[in-house]
Amino acid sequence: MMDLRRLALVVVTVAVTVVGEFGCGCFGNVLTLNVLRKFAGHGKNLSALRAHDIRRHGRLLSTIGVDLPLGGNGHPSETGLYFAKIGLGNPSKDYYVQVDTGSDILWVNCAGCDKCPTKSDLGLGLTLYDPKKSSTSSLVYCDQDFCTSTYDGPLPGCKPNLQCQYNVVYGDGSSTAGYFVKDDMKLEQVTGNLQSRSTNGTVVFGCGARQSGELGSSSEALDGILGFGQANSSIISQLAASGKVKKSFAHCLDNIEGGGIFAIGEVVSPKVKRTPLVQNQAHYNIVLKDIEVGGDLLRLPSDIFDSGDQKGTIVDSGTTLAYLPSSIYEPLMTKILSQQPALNLHTVEDQFTCFQFVGSVDSGFPVIKFHFEDSLVLTVFPHEYTFQIRVSIIYIF
């Protein structure tokens, strides 16, 4: 198995690069979700962050123009996870769901659920969805198109009026199971001049009847998960198929005040630079071509960035830190630290490299640039790939 080393990089960088230049706003035929920080006000140590990411990667590898206002921030010492509030049903009720580009369905905990959390340590009120109390809800049956396309064909034993079931077992051992329903989803559609209006879209989502493992725990509980993967069952695919938006999204993270916006559809303004997705991949893979440190390209094996099975660069909203294979991480860290050979390095929590430094890290350490396909460059400044812990002069990678 490839050795992945962590680097506190992308979650901080994306927020500063995008928000600092443009702000979290957009024009175009988009729907929006605001996102909130999942652990606002809850201290979390770095080991816990990494443990979350390990569980998350297990889930990622095992699962089958709207703006969503986001909550949260990307600072590693505050866990940097994001969730959104969505409206479901008629009358509409609010649900807090984790925004997840690595999975393919929206599901929420439902009335009568076995071992679903009833409270959250995040300070959020949890709500159980009850299809019987929504005038616009309907069950999805196993012989309907959504079910057969989700499972690539008819389900064994399917007969009329048999509900379409879902069951996802994640790599960390947690699981969610239930049945699919169709109902209205309340959305905020951008109309121009920073104005928006409410609109409804009919979507199919999972009604959670049973949870286990971390999904049933109250410590990090939310109402569900909002999957934005590439499969036809994902919310972005459903909204695109209904003509509500184009099948495109932008993730703008505000690391200053927390949160941001998840925009679904074509963003016309501000002008954004793009890099293409790798085709025929299960997740959102992009092509990383080179890494530049202080003006010098790292000397790396020519095939290190190849895409393929268990290879390539994945964009994932559910992972806190950035992870690099050791064949990239080690020369990158050597190059970064070469400008300060006298640093006294020490380890925190048995895994994170720390040092004491007096002065501006932007003056003492190099700028990193990640070069992607189609000349897209992500510039990362030292204050964005280091962060302070305990006292103001200690930084950590």
Solvent accessible surface area in square Angstrom, and as a share of the most:
residue,aa,sasa,rsa
1,M,243,1.08
2,M,103,0.46
3,D,64,0.33
4,L,68,0.34
5,R,71,0.26
6,R,30,0.11
7,L,0,0.00
8,A,4,0.03
9,L,1,0.01
10,V,62,0.36
11,V,15,0.09
12,V,13,0.07
13,T,0,0.00
14,V,35,0.20
15,A,1,0.01
16,V,55,0.32
17,T,51,0.30
18,V,46,0.26
19,V,20,0.11
20,G,62,0.60
21,E,119,0.53
22,F,92,0.38
23,G,26,0.25
24,C,37,0.22
25,G,30,0.29
26,C,11,0.07
27,F,67,0.28
28,G,21,0.20
29,N,75,0.38
30,V,0,0.00
31,L,0,0.00
32,T,11,0.06
33,L,6,0.03
34,N,79,0.41
35,V,0,0.00
36,L,76,0.38
37,R,55,0.20
38,K,14,0.06
39,F,8,0.03
40,A,49,0.38
41,G,82,0.79
42,H,71,0.32
43,G,76,0.73
44,K,53,0.23
45,N,85,0.44
46,L,8,0.04
47,S,40,0.26
48,A,27,0.21
49,L,2,0.01
50,R,61,0.22
51,A,40,0.31
52,H,15,0.07
53,D,0,0.00
54,I,105,0.53
55,R,61,0.22
56,R,11,0.04
57,H,43,0.19
58,G,19,0.18
59,R,29,0.11
60,L,10,0.05
61,L,107,0.53
62,S,55,0.35
63,T,24,0.14
64,I,101,0.51
65,G,0,0.00
66,V,0,0.00
67,D,5,0.03
68,L,0,0.00
69,P,23,0.14
70,L,6,0.03
71,G,2,0.02
72,G,2,0.02
73,N,13,0.07
74,G,0,0.00
75,H,47,0.21
76,P,0,0.00
77,S,36,0.24
78,E,61,0.27
79,T,1,0.01
80,G,2,0.02
81,L,1,0.00
82,Y,7,0.03
83,F,5,0.02
84,A,0,0.00
85,K,98,0.41
86,I,4,0.02
87,G,5,0.05
88,L,2,0.01
89,G,7,0.06
90,N,67,0.34
91,P,98,0.62
92,S,52,0.33
93,K,96,0.41
94,D,73,0.38
95,Y,3,0.01
96,Y,42,0.16
97,V,0,0.00
98,Q,13,0.06
99,V,2,0.01
100,D,3,0.01
101,T,3,0.02
102,G,4,0.04
103,S,9,0.06
104,D,21,0.11
105,I,10,0.05
106,L,0,0.00
107,W,8,0.03
108,V,0,0.00
109,N,4,0.02
110,C,2,0.01
111,A,49,0.38
112,G,78,0.75
113,C,24,0.14
114,D,74,0.38
115,K,149,0.63
116,C,14,0.09
117,P,9,0.06
118,T,117,0.68
119,K,135,0.57
120,S,16,0.10
121,D,69,0.36
122,L,18,0.09
123,G,74,0.71
124,L,33,0.16
125,G,56,0.54
126,L,38,0.19
127,T,41,0.24
128,L,77,0.38
129,Y,3,0.01
130,D,33,0.17
131,P,20,0.13
132,K,190,0.80
133,K,144,0.61
134,S,14,0.09
135,S,95,0.61
136,T,55,0.32
137,S,29,0.18
138,S,57,0.37
139,L,60,0.30
140,V,4,0.02
141,Y,60,0.23
142,C,1,0.00
143,D,83,0.43
144,Q,79,0.35
145,D,117,0.61
146,F,34,0.14
147,C,0,0.00
148,T,35,0.20
149,S,58,0.37
150,T,32,0.19
151,Y,70,0.27
152,D,136,0.70
153,G,22,0.21
154,P,116,0.73
155,L,46,0.23
156,P,132,0.83
157,G,66,0.63
158,C,40,0.24
159,K,128,0.54
160,P,106,0.67
161,N,124,0.64
162,L,75,0.37
163,Q,55,0.24
164,C,0,0.00
165,Q,94,0.42
166,Y,3,0.01
167,N,91,0.47
168,V,7,0.04
169,V,88,0.51
170,Y,12,0.05
171,G,48,0.46
172,D,47,0.24
173,G,54,0.52
174,S,1,0.01
175,S,22,0.15
176,T,0,0.00
177,A,8,0.06
178,G,5,0.05
179,Y,45,0.17
180,F,1,0.00
181,V,0,0.00
182,K,86,0.36
183,D,0,0.00
184,D,26,0.13
185,M,0,0.00
186,K,92,0.39
187,L,3,0.01
188,E,58,0.26
189,Q,25,0.11
190,V,15,0.09
191,T,77,0.45
192,G,21,0.20
193,N,126,0.64
194,L,128,0.64
195,Q,114,0.51
196,S,62,0.40
197,R,128,0.47
198,S,63,0.40
199,T,20,0.12
200,N,86,0.44
201,G,3,0.03
202,T,80,0.47
203,V,1,0.01
204,V,11,0.06
205,F,0,0.00
206,G,0,0.00
207,C,0,0.00
208,G,0,0.00
209,A,38,0.30
210,R,123,0.45
211,Q,1,0.01
212,S,43,0.27
213,G,53,0.51
214,E,70,0.31
215,L,24,0.12
216,G,26,0.25
217,S,36,0.23
218,S,35,0.23
219,S,54,0.35
220,E,31,0.14
221,A,5,0.04
222,L,17,0.08
223,D,2,0.01
224,G,4,0.04
225,I,14,0.07
226,L,0,0.00
227,G,0,0.00
228,F,0,0.00
229,G,4,0.03
230,Q,57,0.25
231,A,42,0.33
232,N,110,0.56
233,S,6,0.04
234,S,0,0.00
235,I,0,0.00
236,I,3,0.01
237,S,9,0.06
238,Q,26,0.11
239,L,1,0.01
240,A,25,0.20
241,A,95,0.73
242,S,77,0.50
243,G,63,0.60
244,K,60,0.25
245,V,9,0.05
246,K,124,0.52
247,K,107,0.45
248,S,35,0.23
249,F,55,0.23
250,A,35,0.27
251,H,43,0.19
252,C,18,0.11
253,L,13,0.06
254,D,24,0.12
255,N,31,0.16
256,I,143,0.72
257,E,151,0.68
258,G,21,0.20
259,G,0,0.00
260,G,11,0.11
261,I,29,0.15
262,F,0,0.00
263,A,4,0.03
264,I,0,0.00
265,G,1,0.01
266,E,68,0.31
267,V,17,0.10
268,V,99,0.57
269,S,43,0.28
270,P,34,0.21
271,K,175,0.74
272,V,54,0.31
273,K,168,0.71
274,R,142,0.52
275,T,28,0.17
276,P,55,0.34
277,L,73,0.36
278,V,29,0.17
279,Q,133,0.59
280,N,153,0.78
281,Q,51,0.23
282,A,80,0.62
283,H,31,0.14
284,Y,12,0.05
285,N,5,0.03
286,I,21,0.11
287,V,36,0.21
288,L,9,0.05
289,K,106,0.45
290,D,55,0.28
291,I,1,0.01
292,E,30,0.14
293,V,0,0.00
294,G,44,0.42
295,G,56,0.54
296,D,75,0.39
297,L,99,0.49
298,L,22,0.11
299,R,235,0.86
300,L,37,0.18
301,P,74,0.46
302,S,121,0.78
303,D,89,0.46
304,I,41,0.21
305,F,33,0.14
306,D,67,0.35
307,S,46,0.30
308,G,24,0.23
309,D,127,0.66
310,Q,135,0.60
311,K,109,0.46
312,G,36,0.35
313,T,42,0.24
314,I,67,0.34
315,V,69,0.39
316,D,27,0.14
317,S,17,0.11
318,G,0,0.00
319,T,18,0.10
320,T,0,0.00
321,L,9,0.05
322,A,17,0.13
323,Y,40,0.15
324,L,18,0.09
325,P,22,0.14
326,S,27,0.17
327,S,52,0.33
328,I,5,0.02
329,Y,23,0.09
330,E,84,0.38
331,P,45,0.28
332,L,0,0.00
333,M,17,0.08
334,T,96,0.56
335,K,68,0.29
336,I,0,0.00
337,L,31,0.15
338,S,65,0.42
339,Q,94,0.42
340,Q,47,0.21
341,P,120,0.75
342,A,99,0.77
343,L,34,0.17
344,N,123,0.63
345,L,79,0.39
346,H,79,0.35
347,T,87,0.51
348,V,11,0.06
349,E,61,0.27
350,D,140,0.73
351,Q,39,0.18
352,F,5,0.02
353,T,42,0.24
354,C,0,0.00
355,F,0,0.00
356,Q,110,0.49
357,F,27,0.11
358,V,125,0.72
359,G,54,0.52
360,S,63,0.41
361,V,8,0.04
362,D,65,0.34
363,S,101,0.65
364,G,8,0.08
365,F,7,0.03
366,P,8,0.05
367,V,47,0.27
368,I,0,0.00
369,K,69,0.29
370,F,13,0.05
371,H,48,0.22
372,F,21,0.09
373,E,59,0.26
374,D,99,0.51
375,S,102,0.66
376,L,37,0.19
377,V,61,0.35
378,L,31,0.16
379,T,37,0.21
380,V,0,0.00
381,F,89,0.37
382,P,0,0.00
383,H,91,0.41
384,E,4,0.02
385,Y,1,0.00
386,T,6,0.03
387,F,11,0.05
388,Q,93,0.41
389,I,23,0.12
390,R,183,0.67
391,V,78,0.45
392,S,79,0.51
393,I,65,0.33
394,I,18,0.09
395,Y,20,0.08
396,I,0,0.00
397,F,5,0.02
